[in-house]
Amino acid sequence: MTGFNEGFKIGEAEFKNTVLTASGTYGFGLEYARLIDVSKLGGIATKGLSLKPKMGNSGERIYETPGGMLNSIGLENPGVESFIKDYLPKAAKLGTQIIANISGANLEEYGEMAEALDDQKDVAALEVNISCPNVKAGGIAFGTDINMVRKVTALVKAKTTKPVIIKLSPNVTDITQFAMAAEAEGADALSMINTLIGMGIDINKRKPILGNVIGGLSGPAIKPVALRMVYQTAQKVKIPIIGMGGISDTRDALEFLLAGASGIMTGTINFREPQRSLEIVDGIKNYCIDNGFKSVSEIVGLAWKEDKNVKVNSCS
């Protein structure tokens, strides 16, 4: 089919296709460039950046679970200054959009990072990780306090001209309320979901496995939860959603698009099968063409939109 449109937009940022890679699973893209042609991806969300370099948590930081993995890395990263100087120039040559993921220990740090990245032409958008503790509020995670979600979103929007993507935490009672709060404060898009909170225990040592005791659960095990949250949220907001959470193949990705996501991010699967994201790019395109769609955007939200005249066959 000629003229088929694979891409989507967030604000003024254009993505060549709907498949991106999730923060924390793809480094700065440079690591995977030795294995696959990352230029074929729609974009890369960088490893989470903090204002200053961080060493991360001590002890065990990754634990495999049935259908997924727990991680408690502790945001190990070189800091935003080093990212701009040492990593971004190389990442910019990969031929795909770079989304800078930022995390702050307090509101001021979010603002400082947004300002520092605003004049970096090679950064397409900012993804704001609000699933981290607010030190000044006694360790409460920004993403589970709806007032803090509002404040972080408003502050970052005030400090940058780039599109702002708020990455929502699933560890709340009703994620749609947090999504609408971010939208009301000017968020250009949402990415969802971040990891669920979990833990593992070593029965021989009779102690928690992770050095930080609890960690973030990702992988196929969380997909039904993530899919349900995207489905509910897409019906409450008008801004684009980037869906993620256990996406491992084309069928998974299509489910998120049909649920209302405009784009998707692969995560845990990248560790096991680095080429899978590229296979999903082709799989989505082939599905749409086989079913008579002229763009990926035509299938977004079909699982709940009223117009169900188009028959959608199952993915082979």
C-alpha positions in Angstrom: 0.0 0.0 0.0 1.5 3.3 -1.1 1.4 6.3 1.3 0.9 4.2 4.4 1.5 6.3 7.5 3.3 4.5 10.4 4.1 7.5 12.5 2.5 9.7 15.2 3.1 13.1 16.8 3.5 14.4 20.3 3.3 18.2 20.2 5.8 19.2 17.5 7.8 16.0 17.8 7.3 13.5 15.0 8.0 9.8 15.4 8.5 7.7 12.2 6.6 4.8 13.7 4.7 3.9 16.8 7.4 1.6 18.4 9.7 3.2 21.0 11.8 1.7 23.7 11.2 2.2 27.4 13.5 4.1 29.8 15.7 1.8 31.8 15.7 -1.0 29.3 17.7 0.6 26.5 20.5 2.6 28.0 21.1 5.5 25.7 20.6 3.4 22.6 24.3 3.1 22.0 24.4 -0.3 23.7 21.9 -1.8 21.3 23.3 -0.1 18.2 26.0 -2.8 18.2 23.3 -5.4 17.8 20.5 -4.0 15.7 19.7 -1.0 13.4 18.1 1.3 16.0 17.3 3.9 13.3 14.3 1.8 12.4 12.7 2.5 15.8 10.3 5.4 16.3 12.3 6.6 19.3 14.3 5.8 22.4 13.5 6.9 25.9 16.8 7.3 27.7 17.9 5.7 30.9 16.4 7.8 33.7 18.5 11.0 34.4 18.9 12.8 37.7 20.4 16.2 38.2 23.6 14.8 39.6 25.3 11.5 39.0 23.9 8.5 41.0 25.6 5.2 41.9 22.3 3.4 42.4 21.3 0.9 45.1 23.6 -1.6 46.7 23.1 -5.3 46.9 21.0 -7.4 44.5 19.3 -5.2 42.0 17.6 -7.6 39.5 15.5 -10.7 40.2 13.7 -12.8 37.7 10.1 -13.7 38.5 7.5 -15.9 36.8 6.5 -13.9 33.7 8.8 -10.9 34.4 11.5 -9.4 36.6 11.9 -7.2 39.6 14.4 -4.4 39.5 15.7 -2.0 42.1 18.5 -0.2 40.2 18.2 3.0 42.2 18.5 5.3 39.1 22.2 4.7 38.5 23.1 7.3 35.8 25.8 9.8 34.9 23.7 12.9 35.6 22.1 15.3 33.2 25.3 17.3 32.6 27.3 14.3 31.5 24.4 13.1 29.4 24.4 16.3 27.4 28.2 16.3 27.0 29.1 12.7 26.7 26.1 10.7 25.6 23.6 12.8 23.7 26.0 13.7 20.8 26.5 10.0 20.1 22.8 9.1 20.6 21.8 11.8 18.1 23.7 10.0 15.4 21.5 6.8 15.8 18.9 8.1 13.4 15.9 8.0 15.7 14.2 10.4 18.1 15.7 10.7 21.6 13.4 11.3 24.6 15.1 12.3 27.7 13.7 10.7 30.9 14.1 12.8 34.0 13.6 12.1 37.7 13.9 14.6 40.5 14.3 14.2 44.3 12.2 17.4 44.6 10.3 19.9 42.5 13.3 22.2 42.0 15.4 19.4 40.4 12.7 18.7 37.8 12.7 22.3 36.9 16.5 22.5 36.7 16.7 19.4 34.4 14.0 20.7 32.2 15.8 24.0 31.7 19.1 22.2 31.1 17.6 20.1 28.3 15.5 22.7 26.7 18.1 24.1 24.3 19.3 20.6 23.3 18.1 20.3 19.7 18.7 16.6 19.7 16.2 15.9 22.5 12.8 15.5 20.9 10.8 15.5 24.2 11.0 15.1 27.9 9.5 12.1 29.7 8.9 12.9 33.3 9.3 10.0 35.7 7.1 10.8 38.7 7.4 7.3 40.3 10.2 8.4 42.6 10.3 9.6 46.2 9.8 13.3 47.0 12.4 13.8 49.7 10.9 17.1 50.9 7.6 15.3 51.5 9.0 12.5 53.6 9.6 10.1 50.8 6.1 10.0 49.2 6.3 9.2 45.5 5.3 12.1 43.3 3.2 9.8 41.2 0.9 8.7 44.0 0.1 12.3 45.2 -2.2 13.9 42.7 -1.3 17.4 43.9 2.4 16.7 43.2 1.5 15.4 39.8 -0.1 18.7 39.1 2.9 20.7 40.4 5.5 18.7 38.6 3.7 18.9 35.3 3.1 22.6 35.6 6.7 23.3 36.6 8.3 21.3 33.8 5.9 22.8 31.2 7.0 26.2 32.5 10.7 25.4 32.1 10.7 23.9 28.6 9.4 24.4 25.1 9.7 20.7 24.3 6.8 18.3 24.5 6.3 16.9 28.0 5.3 13.3 28.5 4.2 12.4 32.1 5.0 8.8 33.0 2.3 7.6 35.3 2.6 5.2 38.2 0.2 2.3 38.4 0.4 2.2 42.1 -2.7 4.3 42.7 -6.4 3.6 43.1 -7.6 5.3 40.0 -5.0 6.2 37.4 -7.4 8.1 35.2 -7.6 10.8 37.8 -3.9 11.3 37.7 -3.9 11.3 33.9 -6.6 14.0 33.8 -4.7 16.0 36.4 -1.5 15.9 34.2 -3.5 16.8 31.1 -5.1 19.8 32.9 -1.7 21.2 33.7 -0.5 21.0 30.1 1.0 17.6 29.6 1.5 16.9 25.9 1.2 13.1 26.3 1.2 10.3 28.9 3.3 7.2 29.1 1.9 4.3 31.0 2.4 2.3 32.9 5.5 2.4 35.0 6.4 -0.7 37.1 4.2 -2.2 39.8 5.7 -2.5 43.3 6.8 -6.0 44.3 9.4 -8.1 46.1 11.0 -11.5 46.4 12.3 -13.5 49.4 15.2 -15.9 49.6 13.8 -18.9 51.5 17.3 -20.2 52.4 18.6 -16.9 53.7 15.1 -16.0 54.9 15.7 -12.4 53.8 14.4 -10.2 50.9 16.3 -10.8 47.7 16.6 -7.3 46.6 19.1 -5.1 48.4 16.4 -2.3 48.6 13.8 -4.9 49.6 11.1 -3.8 47.1 11.5 -3.2 43.4 9.6 -2.6 40.2 7.8 -5.5 38.6 7.8 -5.5 34.8 7.4 -8.0 32.0 4.4 -10.0 30.6 2.9 -10.6 34.0 1.8 -6.9 34.2 0.4 -6.6 30.7 -3.3 -7.2 31.6 -3.1 -4.5 34.3 -1.3 -2.0 32.0 -3.7 -2.7 29.1 -6.7 -2.1 31.4 -5.3 1.2 32.6 -4.6 2.4 29.1 -8.1 1.4 27.9 -9.7 3.3 30.8 -7.4 6.4 30.5 -7.8 6.7 26.7 -11.5 7.3 27.2 -10.9 10.2 29.7 -8.1 12.2 28.0 -7.5 13.8 24.6 -3.7 13.8 24.6 -1.7 10.9 23.2 -0.8 7.9 25.3 2.3 5.8 24.9 1.4 2.4 26.2 3.8 0.0 27.9 3.9 -2.9 30.3 4.7 -6.4 29.2 4.7 -5.8 25.5 6.6 -8.8 24.0 5.3 -9.2 20.4 3.1 -7.7 17.7 -0.1 -9.0 19.2 0.6 -7.3 22.5 1.4 -4.0 20.8 -1.7 -4.1 18.7 -3.8 -4.7 21.9 -2.4 -1.5 23.3 -3.1 0.5 20.1 -6.6 -0.8 20.0 -7.1 0.1 23.6 -6.3 3.7 22.8 -2.5 4.1 22.8 -1.1 6.2 20.0 2.3 4.6 20.4 3.9 1.8 22.4 7.2 1.2 24.3 8.9 -2.2 24.6 10.8 -2.8 27.8 11.8 -6.1 29.5 11.7 -8.0 26.2 14.7 -6.0 25.0 16.9 -7.7 27.5 16.1 -11.2 26.1 15.5 -10.4 22.4 17.0 -7.1 21.2 15.6 -7.5 17.7 12.0 -8.0 18.9 11.2 -4.2 18.7 12.0 -4.1 15.0 9.9 -7.2 14.4 7.0 -5.4 16.1 7.5 -2.3 13.8 7.0 -4.6 10.8 4.2 -6.6 12.4 2.1 -3.5 13.1 2.5 -2.2 9.6 1.7 -5.6 8.0 -1.4 -6.0 10.2 -2.8 -2.6 9.2 -2.1 -3.1 5.5 -3.6 -6.6 5.6 -6.8 -5.2 7.2 -7.1 -2.2 4.8 -6.0 0.6 7.1 -4.1 3.5 5.6 -2.4 4.5 8.8 -1.7 3.1 12.3 -3.7 5.9 13.8 -6.9 4.5 12.3 -6.8 1.5 14.7 -6.1 3.6 17.8 -9.0 3.1 20.3 -11.1 0.8 18.1 -11.7 -1.5 21.1 -13.9 1.1 22.6 -14.9 3.7 20.0 -18.5 3.7 18.9 -17.7 3.3 15.2 -17.1 -0.4 14.9 -18.0 -0.7 11.2 -14.5 -1.9 10.3 -13.9 -5.5 11.0 -10.6 -6.2 12.6 -9.2 -9.7 12.0 -7.0 -11.5 14.5 -3.3 -11.1 14.1 -1.5 -14.1 12.7 
